[in-house]
Amino acid sequence: MKYALITGAASGMGRIYAQRLAQRGYSLVLVDINAKMLFPLYMLILHLHVTLHLHFLVHLILHNNYLIY
């Protein structure tokens, strides 16, 4: 089984790579700081490729004790 970790997966090139690698049968770990944009991609790939192992992570950055979204 092939795996891919994609950072910045919610938009742009990260989103394109996620979709293309899913089509090629890769199991994916999708990482992005924007959960609102990442979750729909997760659901789309899961719907189109139900046999894949798919995980998504929302990376939250803590800077000077403030949470940055």
Secondary structure by P-SEA (a helix, b strand, c coil): cbbbbbccccccaaaaaaaaaaaaccccccccccaaaaaaaaaaaaaaccccbbbbbbbbbbccccccc
